[in-house]
Amino acid sequence: MSHPLEIIILAAGQGTRMKSALPKVLHTLAGKPLLAHVLDTAKALSADKVHVVYGHGGEQVRDTLSAYDPNWVEQAEQLGTGHAVEQAMTDVNDEATVLVLYGDVPLVKAETLDGLISAAKKDQLAILTVMLENPKGYGRIIRNEHGSVQCIVEEKDASDAQKEIQEGNSGMLAVSAGKLHAWLQQLENSNAQGEFYLTDIIALAVNDGVNVETIVTDNSDEVLGVNDRVQLAHLERAYQNIKVESLMRQGVTFSDPQRFDLRGELKTGQDIYIDNNVIIEGQVELGDRVTIGANCILRDVVINNDTVIKPMSIIEQARIGKECEIGPFARIRPGTELLENSKIGNFVEIKKSKIGRGSKVNHLSYIGDTTMGDNVNVGAGTITCNYDGANKYQTIIEDNCFIGSGSQLVAPVKVSKGATIGAGSAITNDAPAGELTLSRSKQKTFSGWKRPVKKS
C-alpha cells in the first residue's frame, strides 16, 4: 500500500540575528520569501498535505503566503524543534510518511529529498547529512565502528572529539508518522539549550532497532539555513549561480554571469545575449537571438525573436514582437503590445497601447491608451493626453500617419489613415485621412520688450 506523504515545515523561529522586525522566513531570496521557496519544493514533491508550524510574526507570515494554503499550526512557545514537530502531528495521518523541512533552508532540492522519502518508505528513519570542512554550528553525526548512525549530538553538547567530526546534520528527515509520534513522546529537554531536540529521535530509533539511513550531500548551500543577512546574501548568489549555469547550458550568453539576477522564471530560445546588471522578475520569455542591454529590468514580458532591448530600459507586463528595437532609457508599461519591426527610442514611455508593424516612437514621447497602426512615425516630444483627472480616453492613430514633433493628441481623438499632424499642434478633434492638420497660435513679436531684472 502506498503511504501518503505529509510535509511539516518548521517556520516559527524569531531570527534575532537578522536584526529585523520582519519574520525571518519572510526575508526574500531571488525576490521570493524564504518560506515560499520551501513551499514550492513541497509542491514539487506532490505532498498530500503540507503543515507549516509558525510562531513569531504569525499573522504576517500567514497573510503573505496565504495563496499556498497549507495547514497552519501555531507554536505559541518555542520549546525546540521536537516540540514544534509535535504541534503538527495531531493533524497528520498515522499511515503517512512524514518529511520534516525548515522554512529558512531555501535551496534544498526536491531530488535530494526524494532519496529521504524513498528510504523512509522502507520502514527506516532517513536523515539528510552534509560533509563539511568546517562543520561549526551543525549537530554531529555519531557512528559506531561499523559506520551505523547511533545518534546526533548538537554542537553545544558535543565533546572536543565529537566536534572534530565533519559530517553534520541538516535537520531534515523522513520517517513513518507512527514511529515519529511515539518517539516525540519520549523526548526530554535535559540539554544545554533546555529544549526538546528533534535530533534526539535518532538515538531512540537505534534503541528500537530501526535502521537509520543517511542521504549525504557535499553541497553545503543546499542545507544552509539563513540566520543572518550575511548568510542570506551568500545563498542569494548561490541561487543565482545555479540559475545562470542552467541558462548558459540552454544557449544564453552573459557578459558577466555574476551580475545577473533572476527573480522569477525565465524561458529562453537560442543565442540570447544578456549584458550586465539585468534583472528578470515574474514570468519572462525570450525568443531566439534576443539581446538585452545593461541595466534593464524585465517583468512579466514576452519578447520575440531578433529583438534588441537597449540599456536602461524597463519593460513590464508587455508583449514585444519580432525584430523590435527598444531604448535606451525606454519604459514600456503594462498592457502594451509592440508588433514586429516597431521601434521605441530613448526617453519614451508607452502605456497600455498597441504599436503597429514598422511604427516608430523614437524620442522623448508619451503614448498612453493608444491604438497605433502600421508604419506610423511619431516625432520627438509628442504626447497623448489620455487622462482628464478622472477618466482615461483612447487615441487612435491609423496606418501611415506622421505626427509632427511637439504635438499633443487630446483624447478621445482619431488620426485617420495617412494623415499628417504639423509640428507643435494640439489636436482636439479628429484629423481626416490623407490631409495635413495643424493647430497653432499665431506667432507674435513684441518690439522693444524688456525682460524683467532683479532690483539691486
C-alpha positions, 0 to 999 in steps of 0.5 A: 500500500502506498503511504501518503506523504505529509510535509511539516515545515518548521517556520516559527523561529524569531531570527534575532540575528537578522536584526529585523522586525520582519519574520525571518522566513519572510526575508526574500531570496531571488525576490521570493520569501524564504518560506515560499521557496520551501513551499514550492519544493513541497509542491514539487514533491506532490505532498498530500498535505503540507503543515507549516508550524509558525510562531513569531510574526504569525499573522504576517507570515500567514497573510503573505503566503496565504495563496499556498494554503497549507495547514497552519499550526501555531507554536505559541512557545518555542520549546525546540524543534521536537516540540514544534514537530509535535504541534503538527502531528495531531493533524497528520495521518498515522499511515503517512510518511512524514518529511520534516523541512525548515522554512529558512533552508531555501535551496534544498532540492526536491531530488535530494529529498526524494532519496529521504522519502524513498528510504523512509518508505522502507520502514527506516528513519532517513536523515539528510547529512552534509560533509563539511570542512568546517562543520561549526554550528551543525549537530554531529553525526555519531557512528559506531565502528561499523559506520551505523548512525547511533545518534546526533549530538548538537554542537553545544553538547558535543565533546572536543572529539565529537566536534572534530567530526565533519559530517553534520546534520541538516535537520531534515528527515523522513520517517513513518508518522507512527514511529515519529509520534511515539518517539516525540513522546519520549523526548526530554529537554535535559540539554544545554539549550533546555529544549526538546531536540528533534535530533534526539529521535535518532538515538531512540530509533537505534534503541528500537532497532530501526535502521537509520539511513543517511542521504549525504550531500557535499553541497553545503548551500543546499542545507544552509539555513539563513540566520543572518543577512550575511548568510542570506546574501551568500545563498542569494548568489548561490541561487543565482549561480545555479540559475545562470549555469542552467541558462548558459547550458540552454544557449544564453550568453552573459557578459558577466554571469555574476551580475545577473539576477533572476527573480522569477522564471525565465524561458529562453530560445537560442543565442540570447545575449544578456549584458550586465546588471539585468534583472528578470522578475515574474514570468519572462520569455525570450525568443531566439537571438534576443539581446538585452542591454545593461541595466534593464529590468524585465517583468512579466514580458514576452519578447520575440525573436531578433529583438534588441532591448537597449540599456536602461530600459524597463519593460513590464507586463508587455508583449514585444514582437519580432525584430523590435528595437527598444531604448535606451532609457525606454519604459514600456508599461503594462498592457502594451503590445509592440508588433514586429519591426516597431521601434521605441527610442530613448526617453519614451514611455508607452502605456497600455497601447498597441504599436503597429508593424514598422511604427516608430516612437523614437524620442522623448514621447508619451503614448498612453491608451493608444491604438497605433497602426502600421508604419506610423512615425511619431516625432520627438516630444509628442504626447497623448493626453489620455487622462482628464483627472478622472477618466482615461480616453483612447487615441487612435492613430491609423496606418501611415500617419506622421505626427509632427514633433511637439504635438499633443493628441487630446483624447478621445481623438482619431488620426485617420489613415495617412494623415499628417499632424504639423509640428507643435499642434494640439489636436482636439478633434479628429484629423481626416485621412490623407490631409495635413492638420495643424493647430497653432497660435499665431506667432507674435513679436513684441518690439522693444520688450524688456525682460524683467531684472532683479532690483539691486 
